[in-house]
Amino acid sequence: MKKLVIAAALVAAASTAYAGSIAEPIIEPPVIVEETSSTSSGILIPLLLLVVIGAAIAAS
């Protein structure tokens, strides 16, 4: 009787190890966060505008 109980326990343990499906796992793509540009690029256009205005005033 003990051998039957031990065999049943081993069969139950072995069957849970193979549980599941053979379908391919779904792997989500990694999330890529793009860095924003520096704040100095926002100052570039007004500085160029000031240079152009200054050059126009100096030329007249």
N, CA, C and O atoms as a Tripos MOL2 file, in Angstrom:
@<TRIPOS>MOLECULE
protein
  240   239    60     0     0
PROTEIN
NO_CHARGES

@<TRIPOS>ATOM
      1 N           0.8240   -1.1850    0.0000 N.3       1 MET1
      2 CA          0.0000    0.0000    0.0000 C.3       1 MET1
      3 C           0.8760    1.2600    0.0000 C.2       1 MET1
      4 O           0.5510    2.2370   -0.6760 O.2       1 MET1
      5 N           1.9890    1.2440    0.7570 N.am      2 LYS2
      6 CA          2.8720    2.3980    0.7920 C.3       2 LYS2
      7 C           3.4650    2.6650   -0.5840 C.2       2 LYS2
      8 O           3.6070    3.8220   -0.9810 O.2       2 LYS2
      9 N           3.8100    1.6210   -1.3100 N.am      3 LYS3
     10 CA          4.3900    1.7970   -2.6400 C.3       3 LYS3
     11 C           3.3820    2.4340   -3.5920 C.2       3 LYS3
     12 O           3.7560    3.2290   -4.4540 O.2       3 LYS3
     13 N           2.1260    2.0920   -3.4400 N.am      4 LEU4
     14 CA          1.0860    2.6750   -4.2790 C.3       4 LEU4
     15 C           0.9270    4.1710   -3.9910 C.2       4 LEU4
     16 O           0.7660    4.9730   -4.9120 O.2       4 LEU4
     17 N           0.9730    4.5400   -2.7040 N.am      5 VAL5
     18 CA          0.8480    5.9550   -2.3200 C.3       5 VAL5
     19 C           2.0670    6.7350   -2.8050 C.2       5 VAL5
     20 O           1.9230    7.8540   -3.2980 O.2       5 VAL5
     21 N           3.2590    6.1670   -2.6750 N.am      6 ILE6
     22 CA          4.4810    6.8280   -3.1350 C.3       6 ILE6
     23 C           4.4630    6.9740   -4.6570 C.2       6 ILE6
     24 O           4.8470    8.0170   -5.1850 O.2       6 ILE6
     25 N           4.0250    5.9460   -5.3540 N.am      7 ALA7
     26 CA          3.9430    6.0120   -6.8170 C.3       7 ALA7
     27 C           2.9310    7.0780   -7.2530 C.2       7 ALA7
     28 O           3.1780    7.8230   -8.2020 O.2       7 ALA7
     29 N           1.8150    7.1440   -6.5680 N.am      8 ALA8
     30 CA          0.8020    8.1490   -6.9100 C.3       8 ALA8
     31 C           1.3350    9.5550   -6.6460 C.2       8 ALA8
     32 O           1.0670   10.4720   -7.4210 O.2       8 ALA8
     33 N           2.0750    9.7290   -5.5740 N.am      9 ALA9
     34 CA          2.6480   11.0370   -5.2670 C.3       9 ALA9
     35 C           3.6850   11.4300   -6.3170 C.2       9 ALA9
     36 O           3.7370   12.5920   -6.7220 O.2       9 ALA9
     37 N           4.4980   10.4990   -6.7570 N.am     10 LEU10
     38 CA          5.4990   10.7880   -7.7870 C.3      10 LEU10
     39 C           4.8530   11.1220   -9.1280 C.2      10 LEU10
     40 O           5.3120   12.0160   -9.8380 O.2      10 LEU10
     41 N           3.7910   10.4030   -9.4710 N.am     11 VAL11
     42 CA          3.0810   10.6880  -10.7160 C.3      11 VAL11
     43 C           2.4430   12.0740  -10.6570 C.2      11 VAL11
     44 O           2.4840   12.8150  -11.6390 O.2      11 VAL11
     45 N           1.8590   12.4260   -9.5230 N.am     12 ALA12
     46 CA          1.2370   13.7410   -9.3740 C.3      12 ALA12
     47 C           2.2900   14.8400   -9.4490 C.2      12 ALA12
     48 O           2.0420   15.8820  -10.0570 O.2      12 ALA12
     49 N           3.4340   14.6370   -8.8590 N.am     13 ALA13
     50 CA          4.5060   15.6330   -8.8930 C.3      13 ALA13
     51 C           5.0800   15.7680  -10.3030 C.2      13 ALA13
     52 O           5.4060   16.8730  -10.7370 O.2      13 ALA13
     53 N           5.2020   14.6600  -11.0110 N.am     14 ALA14
     54 CA          5.7590   14.6940  -12.3560 C.3      14 ALA14
     55 C           4.7820   15.3270  -13.3400 C.2      14 ALA14
     56 O           5.2090   15.9850  -14.2880 O.2      14 ALA14
     57 N           3.5010   15.1440  -13.1370 N.am     15 SER15
     58 CA          2.5290   15.7020  -14.0830 C.3      15 SER15
     59 C           2.4460   17.2260  -13.9610 C.2      15 SER15
     60 O           2.1730   17.9040  -14.9510 O.2      15 SER15
     61 N           2.6770   17.7740  -12.7640 N.am     16 THR16
     62 CA          2.6410   19.2240  -12.6200 C.3      16 THR16
     63 C           3.8800   19.8660  -13.2320 C.2      16 THR16
     64 O           3.8490   21.0450  -13.5850 O.2      16 THR16
     65 N           4.9460   19.1290  -13.3620 N.am     17 ALA17
     66 CA          6.1500   19.6890  -13.9660 C.3      17 ALA17
     67 C           5.9610   19.8970  -15.4600 C.2      17 ALA17
     68 O           6.6190   20.7590  -16.0430 O.2      17 ALA17
     69 N           5.0900   19.1390  -16.0900 N.am     18 TYR18
     70 CA          4.8500   19.2470  -17.5180 C.3      18 TYR18
     71 C           3.5640   19.9990  -17.8370 C.2      18 TYR18
     72 O           3.1220   19.9930  -18.9860 O.2      18 TYR18
     73 N           2.9660   20.6310  -16.8670 N.am     19 ALA19
     74 CA          1.7260   21.3620  -17.1070 C.3      19 ALA19
     75 C           2.0070   22.6120  -17.9250 C.2      19 ALA19
     76 O           3.0880   23.1920  -17.8200 O.2      19 ALA19
     77 N           1.0640   23.0220  -18.7210 N.am     20 GLY20
     78 CA          1.2180   24.2130  -19.5410 C.3      20 GLY20
     79 C           1.0680   23.8750  -21.0050 C.2      20 GLY20
     80 O           0.8910   22.7130  -21.3700 O.2      20 GLY20
     81 N           1.1370   24.8830  -21.8330 N.am     21 SER21
     82 CA          0.9730   24.6590  -23.2610 C.3      21 SER21
     83 C           2.3160   24.7870  -23.9680 C.2      21 SER21
     84 O           3.3070   25.2250  -23.3840 O.2      21 SER21
     85 N           2.3240   24.3980  -25.2250 N.am     22 ILE22
     86 CA          3.5540   24.4870  -25.9990 C.3      22 ILE22
     87 C           3.5590   25.7290  -26.8810 C.2      22 ILE22
     88 O           4.3910   25.8560  -27.7790 O.2      22 ILE22
     89 N           2.6270   26.6430  -26.6230 N.am     23 ALA23
     90 CA          2.5490   27.8730  -27.4100 C.3      23 ALA23
     91 C           3.7560   28.7580  -27.1160 C.2      23 ALA23
     92 O           4.3410   28.7070  -26.0340 O.2      23 ALA23
     93 N           4.1100   29.5680  -28.1110 N.am     24 GLU24
     94 CA          5.2390   30.4810  -27.9500 C.3      24 GLU24
     95 C           4.8980   31.5320  -26.8940 C.2      24 GLU24
     96 O           3.7740   32.0340  -26.8720 O.2      24 GLU24
     97 N           5.8330   31.8680  -26.0310 N.am     25 PRO25
     98 CA          5.5540   32.9240  -25.0420 C.3      25 PRO25
     99 C           5.4770   34.2890  -25.7160 C.2      25 PRO25
    100 O           6.1740   34.5500  -26.6960 O.2      25 PRO25
    101 N           4.6310   35.1450  -25.1860 N.am     26 ILE26
    102 CA          4.4830   36.4910  -25.7240 C.3      26 ILE26
    103 C           5.4830   37.3980  -25.0070 C.2      26 ILE26
    104 O           5.4180   37.5760  -23.7910 O.2      26 ILE26
    105 N           6.3950   37.9590  -25.7720 N.am     27 ILE27
    106 CA          7.4260   38.8320  -25.2110 C.3      27 ILE27
    107 C           7.1460   40.2520  -25.6870 C.2      27 ILE27
    108 O           7.1050   40.5150  -26.8890 O.2      27 ILE27
    109 N           6.9560   41.1580  -24.7450 N.am     28 GLU28
    110 CA          6.6770   42.5420  -25.0980 C.3      28 GLU28
    111 C           7.9700   43.2470  -25.4850 C.2      28 GLU28
    112 O           9.0180   42.9920  -24.8900 O.2      28 GLU28
    113 N           7.9050   44.1320  -26.4780 N.am     29 PRO29
    114 CA          9.1210   44.8570  -26.8800 C.3      29 PRO29
    115 C           9.5290   45.8390  -25.7890 C.2      29 PRO29
    116 O           8.6770   46.3400  -25.0550 O.2      29 PRO29
    117 N          10.8220   46.1180  -25.6760 N.am     30 PRO30
    118 CA         11.2710   47.0600  -24.6370 C.3      30 PRO30
    119 C          10.8110   48.4780  -24.9440 C.2      30 PRO30
    120 O          10.6800   48.8610  -26.1070 O.2      30 PRO30
    121 N          10.5710   49.2390  -23.9120 N.am     31 VAL31
    122 CA         10.1460   50.6230  -24.0580 C.3      31 VAL31
    123 C          11.3910   51.4960  -24.1600 C.2      31 VAL31
    124 O          12.2630   51.4530  -23.2920 O.2      31 VAL31
    125 N          11.4690   52.2890  -25.2270 N.am     32 ILE32
    126 CA         12.6230   53.1530  -25.4430 C.3      32 ILE32
    127 C          12.1780   54.5940  -25.2030 C.2      32 ILE32
    128 O          11.2600   55.0870  -25.8580 O.2      32 ILE32
    129 N          12.8340   55.2540  -24.2660 N.am     33 VAL33
    130 CA         12.5240   56.6420  -23.9520 C.3      33 VAL33
    131 C          13.5860   57.5180  -24.5870 C.2      33 VAL33
    132 O          14.7780   57.3690  -24.3150 O.2      33 VAL33
    133 N          13.1430   58.4310  -25.4350 N.am     34 GLU34
    134 CA         14.0880   59.3020  -26.1310 C.3      34 GLU34
    135 C          14.3190   60.5490  -25.2930 C.2      34 GLU34
    136 O          13.3730   61.1760  -24.8160 O.2      34 GLU34
    137 N          15.5800   60.8970  -25.1200 N.am     35 GLU35
    138 CA         15.9350   62.0650  -24.3350 C.3      35 GLU35
    139 C          15.5880   63.3320  -25.1020 C.2      35 GLU35
    140 O          15.7060   63.3780  -26.3260 O.2      35 GLU35
    141 N          15.1610   64.3530  -24.3820 N.am     36 THR36
    142 CA         14.8600   65.6240  -25.0200 C.3      36 THR36
    143 C          16.1500   66.4050  -25.2430 C.2      36 THR36
    144 O          17.1690   66.1450  -24.6030 O.2      36 THR36
    145 N          16.0880   67.3590  -26.1520 N.am     37 SER37
    146 CA         17.2790   68.1540  -26.4360 C.3      37 SER37
    147 C          17.5300   69.1330  -25.2990 C.2      37 SER37
    148 O          16.6550   69.3760  -24.4670 O.2      37 SER37
    149 N          18.7140   69.6820  -25.2730 N.am     38 SER38
    150 CA         19.0780   70.6010  -24.1920 C.3      38 SER38
    151 C          18.3610   71.9310  -24.3570 C.2      38 SER38
    152 O          17.8270   72.2210  -25.4280 O.2      38 SER38
    153 N          18.3450   72.7320  -23.3180 N.am     39 THR39
    154 CA         17.6440   74.0090  -23.3450 C.3      39 THR39
    155 C          18.4040   75.0540  -24.1410 C.2      39 THR39
    156 O          17.8230   76.0790  -24.4970 O.2      39 THR39
    157 N          19.6660   74.8400  -24.4310 N.am     40 SER40
    158 CA         20.4400   75.8350  -25.1750 C.3      40 SER40
    159 C          19.9550   75.9440  -26.6160 C.2      40 SER40
    160 O          20.1600   76.9850  -27.2400 O.2      40 SER40
    161 N          19.3270   74.9240  -27.1610 N.am     41 SER41
    162 CA         18.8310   75.0050  -28.5280 C.3      41 SER41
    163 C          17.6510   75.9570  -28.6310 C.2      41 SER41
    164 O          17.4030   76.4880  -29.7130 O.2      41 SER41
    165 N          16.9120   76.1970  -27.5550 N.am     42 GLY42
    166 CA         15.8170   77.1460  -27.5580 C.3      42 GLY42
    167 C          16.3000   78.5880  -27.5460 C.2      42 GLY42
    168 O          15.5380   79.4940  -27.8860 O.2      42 GLY42
    169 N          17.5290   78.8140  -27.1670 N.am     43 ILE43
    170 CA         18.0920   80.1640  -27.1080 C.3      43 ILE43
    171 C          18.7690   80.5250  -28.4320 C.2      43 ILE43
    172 O          18.9900   81.7060  -28.6990 O.2      43 ILE43
    173 N          19.0910   79.5670  -29.2370 N.am     44 LEU44
    174 CA         19.8620   79.7980  -30.4580 C.3      44 LEU44
    175 C          19.1370   80.7230  -31.4300 C.2      44 LEU44
    176 O          19.7650   81.6380  -31.9630 O.2      44 LEU44
    177 N          17.8720   80.5320  -31.6790 N.am     45 ILE45
    178 CA         17.1260   81.3460  -32.6430 C.3      45 ILE45
    179 C          17.0160   82.8070  -32.1780 C.2      45 ILE45
    180 O          17.2730   83.7050  -32.9790 O.2      45 ILE45
    181 N          16.6470   83.0800  -30.9240 N.am     46 PRO46
    182 CA         16.6190   84.5000  -30.5070 C.3      46 PRO46
    183 C          17.9910   85.1670  -30.5690 C.2      46 PRO46
    184 O          18.0800   86.3480  -30.9030 O.2      46 PRO46
    185 N          19.0580   84.4410  -30.2560 N.am     47 LEU47
    186 CA         20.3980   85.0280  -30.3490 C.3      47 LEU47
    187 C          20.7480   85.3710  -31.7900 C.2      47 LEU47
    188 O          21.3210   86.4290  -32.0520 O.2      47 LEU47
    189 N          20.4130   84.4950  -32.7210 N.am     48 LEU48
    190 CA         20.6690   84.7820  -34.1300 C.3      48 LEU48
    191 C          19.8500   85.9850  -34.5940 C.2      48 LEU48
    192 O          20.3310   86.7980  -35.3830 O.2      48 LEU48
    193 N          18.6310   86.0980  -34.1130 N.am     49 LEU49
    194 CA         17.7950   87.2390  -34.4610 C.3      49 LEU49
    195 C          18.3980   88.5460  -33.9470 C.2      49 LEU49
    196 O          18.3850   89.5610  -34.6430 O.2      49 LEU49
    197 N          18.9250   88.5090  -32.7230 N.am     50 LEU50
    198 CA         19.5780   89.7010  -32.1730 C.3      50 LEU50
    199 C          20.8190   90.0810  -32.9690 C.2      50 LEU50
    200 O          21.0780   91.2660  -33.1820 O.2      50 LEU50
    201 N          21.5790   89.1030  -33.4050 N.am     51 VAL51
    202 CA         22.7820   89.3730  -34.2120 C.3      51 VAL51
    203 C          22.3980   90.0090  -35.5360 C.2      51 VAL51
    204 O          23.0410   90.9610  -35.9780 O.2      51 VAL51
    205 N          21.3540   89.4900  -36.1730 N.am     52 VAL52
    206 CA         20.9140   90.0590  -37.4520 C.3      52 VAL52
    207 C          20.4130   91.4750  -37.2790 C.2      52 VAL52
    208 O          20.7240   92.3430  -38.0950 O.2      52 VAL52
    209 N          19.6370   91.7290  -36.2230 N.am     53 ILE53
    210 CA         19.1290   93.0730  -35.9610 C.3      53 ILE53
    211 C          20.2950   94.0170  -35.6420 C.2      53 ILE53
    212 O          20.3190   95.1550  -36.1110 O.2      53 ILE53
    213 N          21.2520   93.5470  -34.8490 N.am     54 GLY54
    214 CA         22.4230   94.3570  -34.5190 C.3      54 GLY54
    215 C          23.2410   94.6820  -35.7400 C.2      54 GLY54
    216 O          23.7420   95.7990  -35.8710 O.2      54 GLY54
    217 N          23.3910   93.7140  -36.6500 N.am     55 ALA55
    218 CA         24.1310   93.9600  -37.8880 C.3      55 ALA55
    219 C          23.3990   94.9580  -38.7660 C.2      55 ALA55
    220 O          24.0370   95.7850  -39.4170 O.2      55 ALA55
    221 N          22.0700   94.8990  -38.7990 N.am     56 ALA56
    222 CA         21.2780   95.8290  -39.6080 C.3      56 ALA56
    223 C          21.3800   97.2470  -39.0560 C.2      56 ALA56
    224 O          21.4450   98.2120  -39.8180 O.2      56 ALA56
    225 N          21.3950   97.3720  -37.7250 N.am     57 ILE57
    226 CA         21.5050   98.6950  -37.1070 C.3      57 ILE57
    227 C          22.9110   99.2640  -37.3270 C.2      57 ILE57
    228 O          23.0630  100.4610  -37.5710 O.2      57 ILE57
    229 N          23.9350   98.4140  -37.2430 N.am     58 ALA58
    230 CA         25.3110   98.8730  -37.4280 C.3      58 ALA58
    231 C          25.5750   99.2790  -38.8690 C.2      58 ALA58
    232 O          26.4020  100.1570  -39.1170 O.2      58 ALA58
    233 N          24.8970   98.6650  -39.8140 N.am     59 ALA59
    234 CA         25.1090   98.9630  -41.2280 C.3      59 ALA59
    235 C          24.4370  100.2640  -41.6270 C.2      59 ALA59
    236 O          24.8450  100.8730  -42.6150 O.2      59 ALA59
    237 N          23.4200  100.7160  -40.8980 N.am     60 SER60
    238 CA         22.7210  101.9370  -41.3060 C.3      60 SER60
    239 C          23.2670  103.1930  -40.7110 C.2      60 SER60
    240 O          22.7570  104.2790  -40.9840 O.2      60 SER60
@<TRIPOS>BOND
     1     1     2 1
     2     2     3 1
     3     3     4 2
     4     3     5 am
     5     5     6 1
     6     6     7 1
     7     7     8 2
     8     7     9 am
     9     9    10 1
    10    10    11 1
    11    11    12 2
    12    11    13 am
    13    13    14 1
    14    14    15 1
    15    15    16 2
    16    15    17 am
    17    17    18 1
    18    18    19 1
    19    19    20 2
    20    19    21 am
    21    21    22 1
    22    22    23 1
    23    23    24 2
    24    23    25 am
    25    25    26 1
    26    26    27 1
    27    27    28 2
    28    27    29 am
    29    29    30 1
    30    30    31 1
    31    31    32 2
    32    31    33 am
    33    33    34 1
    34    34    35 1
    35    35    36 2
    36    35    37 am
    37    37    38 1
    38    38    39 1
    39    39    40 2
    40    39    41 am
    41    41    42 1
    42    42    43 1
    43    43    44 2
    44    43    45 am
    45    45    46 1
    46    46    47 1
    47    47    48 2
    48    47    49 am
    49    49    50 1
    50    50    51 1
    51    51    52 2
    52    51    53 am
    53    53    54 1
    54    54    55 1
    55    55    56 2
    56    55    57 am
    57    57    58 1
    58    58    59 1
    59    59    60 2
    60    59    61 am
    61    61    62 1
    62    62    63 1
    63    63    64 2
    64    63    65 am
    65    65    66 1
    66    66    67 1
    67    67    68 2
    68    67    69 am
    69    69    70 1
    70    70    71 1
    71    71    72 2
    72    71    73 am
    73    73    74 1
    74    74    75 1
    75    75    76 2
    76    75    77 am
    77    77    78 1
    78    78    79 1
    79    79    80 2
    80    79    81 am
    81    81    82 1
    82    82    83 1
    83    83    84 2
    84    83    85 am
    85    85    86 1
    86    86    87 1
    87    87    88 2
    88    87    89 am
    89    89    90 1
    90    90    91 1
    91    91    92 2
    92    91    93 am
    93    93    94 1
    94    94    95 1
    95    95    96 2
    96    95    97 am
    97    97    98 1
    98    98    99 1
    99    99   100 2
   100    99   101 am
   101   101   102 1
   102   102   103 1
   103   103   104 2
   104   103   105 am
   105   105   106 1
   106   106   107 1
   107   107   108 2
   108   107   109 am
   109   109   110 1
   110   110   111 1
   111   111   112 2
   112   111   113 am
   113   113   114 1
   114   114   115 1
   115   115   116 2
   116   115   117 am
   117   117   118 1
   118   118   119 1
   119   119   120 2
   120   119   121 am
   121   121   122 1
   122   122   123 1
   123   123   124 2
   124   123   125 am
   125   125   126 1
   126   126   127 1
   127   127   128 2
   128   127   129 am
   129   129   130 1
   130   130   131 1
   131   131   132 2
   132   131   133 am
   133   133   134 1
   134   134   135 1
   135   135   136 2
   136   135   137 am
   137   137   138 1
   138   138   139 1
   139   139   140 2
   140   139   141 am
   141   141   142 1
   142   142   143 1
   143   143   144 2
   144   143   145 am
   145   145   146 1
   146   146   147 1
   147   147   148 2
   148   147   149 am
   149   149   150 1
   150   150   151 1
   151   151   152 2
   152   151   153 am
   153   153   154 1
   154   154   155 1
   155   155   156 2
   156   155   157 am
   157   157   158 1
   158   158   159 1
   159   159   160 2
   160   159   161 am
   161   161   162 1
   162   162   163 1
   163   163   164 2
   164   163   165 am
   165   165   166 1
   166   166   167 1
   167   167   168 2
   168   167   169 am
   169   169   170 1
   170   170   171 1
   171   171   172 2
   172   171   173 am
   173   173   174 1
   174   174   175 1
   175   175   176 2
   176   175   177 am
   177   177   178 1
   178   178   179 1
   179   179   180 2
   180   179   181 am
   181   181   182 1
   182   182   183 1
   183   183   184 2
   184   183   185 am
   185   185   186 1
   186   186   187 1
   187   187   188 2
   188   187   189 am
   189   189   190 1
   190   190   191 1
   191   191   192 2
   192   191   193 am
   193   193   194 1
   194   194   195 1
   195   195   196 2
   196   195   197 am
   197   197   198 1
   198   198   199 1
   199   199   200 2
   200   199   201 am
   201   201   202 1
   202   202   203 1
   203   203   204 2
   204   203   205 am
   205   205   206 1
   206   206   207 1
   207   207   208 2
   208   207   209 am
   209   209   210 1
   210   210   211 1
   211   211   212 2
   212   211   213 am
   213   213   214 1
   214   214   215 1
   215   215   216 2
   216   215   217 am
   217   217   218 1
   218   218   219 1
   219   219   220 2
   220   219   221 am
   221   221   222 1
   222   222   223 1
   223   223   224 2
   224   223   225 am
   225   225   226 1
   226   226   227 1
   227   227   228 2
   228   227   229 am
   229   229   230 1
   230   230   231 1
   231   231   232 2
   232   231   233 am
   233   233   234 1
   234   234   235 1
   235   235   236 2
   236   235   237 am
   237   237   238 1
   238   238   239 1
   239   239   240 2
@<TRIPOS>SUBSTRUCTURE
     1 MET1         2 RESIDUE 1 A MET
     2 LYS2         6 RESIDUE 1 A LYS
     3 LYS3        10 RESIDUE 1 A LYS
     4 LEU4        14 RESIDUE 1 A LEU
     5 VAL5        18 RESIDUE 1 A VAL
     6 ILE6        22 RESIDUE 1 A ILE
     7 ALA7        26 RESIDUE 1 A ALA
     8 ALA8        30 RESIDUE 1 A ALA
     9 ALA9        34 RESIDUE 1 A ALA
    10 LEU10       38 RESIDUE 1 A LEU
    11 VAL11       42 RESIDUE 1 A VAL
    12 ALA12       46 RESIDUE 1 A ALA
    13 ALA13       50 RESIDUE 1 A ALA
    14 ALA14       54 RESIDUE 1 A ALA
    15 SER15       58 RESIDUE 1 A SER
    16 THR16       62 RESIDUE 1 A THR
    17 ALA17       66 RESIDUE 1 A ALA
    18 TYR18       70 RESIDUE 1 A TYR
    19 ALA19       74 RESIDUE 1 A ALA
    20 GLY20       78 RESIDUE 1 A GLY
    21 SER21       82 RESIDUE 1 A SER
    22 ILE22       86 RESIDUE 1 A ILE
    23 ALA23       90 RESIDUE 1 A ALA
    24 GLU24       94 RESIDUE 1 A GLU
    25 PRO25       98 RESIDUE 1 A PRO
    26 ILE26      102 RESIDUE 1 A ILE
    27 ILE27      106 RESIDUE 1 A ILE
    28 GLU28      110 RESIDUE 1 A GLU
    29 PRO29      114 RESIDUE 1 A PRO
    30 PRO30      118 RESIDUE 1 A PRO
    31 VAL31      122 RESIDUE 1 A VAL
    32 ILE32      126 RESIDUE 1 A ILE
    33 VAL33      130 RESIDUE 1 A VAL
    34 GLU34      134 RESIDUE 1 A GLU
    35 GLU35      138 RESIDUE 1 A GLU
    36 THR36      142 RESIDUE 1 A THR
    37 SER37      146 RESIDUE 1 A SER
    38 SER38      150 RESIDUE 1 A SER
    39 THR39      154 RESIDUE 1 A THR
    40 SER40      158 RESIDUE 1 A SER
    41 SER41      162 RESIDUE 1 A SER
    42 GLY42      166 RESIDUE 1 A GLY
    43 ILE43      170 RESIDUE 1 A ILE
    44 LEU44      174 RESIDUE 1 A LEU
    45 ILE45      178 RESIDUE 1 A ILE
    46 PRO46      182 RESIDUE 1 A PRO
    47 LEU47      186 RESIDUE 1 A LEU
    48 LEU48      190 RESIDUE 1 A LEU
    49 LEU49      194 RESIDUE 1 A LEU
    50 LEU50      198 RESIDUE 1 A LEU
    51 VAL51      202 RESIDUE 1 A VAL
    52 VAL52      206 RESIDUE 1 A VAL
    53 ILE53      210 RESIDUE 1 A ILE
    54 GLY54      214 RESIDUE 1 A GLY
    55 ALA55      218 RESIDUE 1 A ALA
    56 ALA56      222 RESIDUE 1 A ALA
    57 ILE57      226 RESIDUE 1 A ILE
    58 ALA58      230 RESIDUE 1 A ALA
    59 ALA59      234 RESIDUE 1 A ALA
    60 SER60      238 RESIDUE 1 A SER
